[in-house]
Amino acid sequence: MARKKRVETPEAAVEAVSQEESMTVELPAHLGLNAAAPLVEQLLSLRGKAIVLDASKVESVGGQ
């Protein structure tokens, strides 16, 4: 008998995170090389915790 595989939709993932206590990380307007190092440090400090990345203010992303 074949097993059904449950696929979580993005909406369900957001709902699951919102039910937990989570930290929102707001991304900068210009997400380039200069923003990468501080962002990595911040994300590493939150390792293992539920986070939400808020990209609503991002205007440009570096192409490197």
C-alpha positions as CSV (number, residue, x, y, z in Angstrom):
1,M,0.0,0.0,0.0
2,A,1.4,3.4,-1.0
3,R,1.9,6.0,1.6
4,K,0.7,9.5,1.0
5,K,3.2,12.2,1.5
6,R,2.0,15.4,3.2
7,V,3.2,18.6,1.5
8,E,3.0,21.8,3.5
9,T,1.9,24.8,1.5
10,P,3.5,28.2,2.1
11,E,0.3,29.4,3.8
12,A,0.4,26.5,6.2
13,A,4.0,27.2,7.0
14,V,3.3,30.8,7.8
15,E,0.4,29.8,10.0
16,A,2.5,27.3,11.8
17,V,5.2,29.9,12.5
18,S,2.6,32.5,13.7
19,Q,1.3,30.0,16.3
20,E,4.8,29.7,17.9
21,E,6.6,32.6,19.5
22,S,8.7,33.9,16.6
23,M,11.2,36.7,15.9
24,T,10.7,38.9,12.9
25,V,13.9,39.9,11.0
26,E,13.4,43.0,8.8
27,L,15.6,42.9,5.7
28,P,17.2,46.2,4.7
29,A,16.0,48.3,1.7
30,H,19.3,47.5,-0.2
31,L,20.1,43.9,0.2
32,G,23.6,43.8,-1.2
33,L,27.1,42.6,-0.2
34,N,27.4,45.2,2.5
35,A,24.3,44.0,4.2
36,A,25.2,40.3,4.0
37,A,27.7,40.0,6.9
38,P,25.4,41.7,9.5
39,L,22.4,39.7,8.3
40,V,24.4,36.4,8.6
41,E,25.4,37.3,12.1
42,Q,21.8,38.1,13.1
43,L,20.5,34.9,11.6
44,L,23.2,32.8,13.2
45,S,22.3,34.3,16.6
46,L,18.7,33.2,16.1
47,R,19.7,29.7,15.0
48,G,17.1,27.1,16.3
49,K,14.4,29.7,16.9
50,A,11.3,30.4,14.8
51,I,11.9,33.5,12.6
52,V,10.0,35.4,10.0
53,L,11.9,37.3,7.3
54,D,10.1,40.6,6.5
55,A,11.2,41.6,3.0
56,S,8.5,44.3,2.6
57,K,11.0,47.2,2.5
58,V,13.5,45.5,0.1
59,E,14.0,47.7,-3.0
60,S,17.1,46.1,-4.5
61,V,19.1,42.9,-4.3
62,G,22.7,42.7,-5.2
63,G,23.5,40.5,-8.2
64,Q,26.7,39.0,-7.1
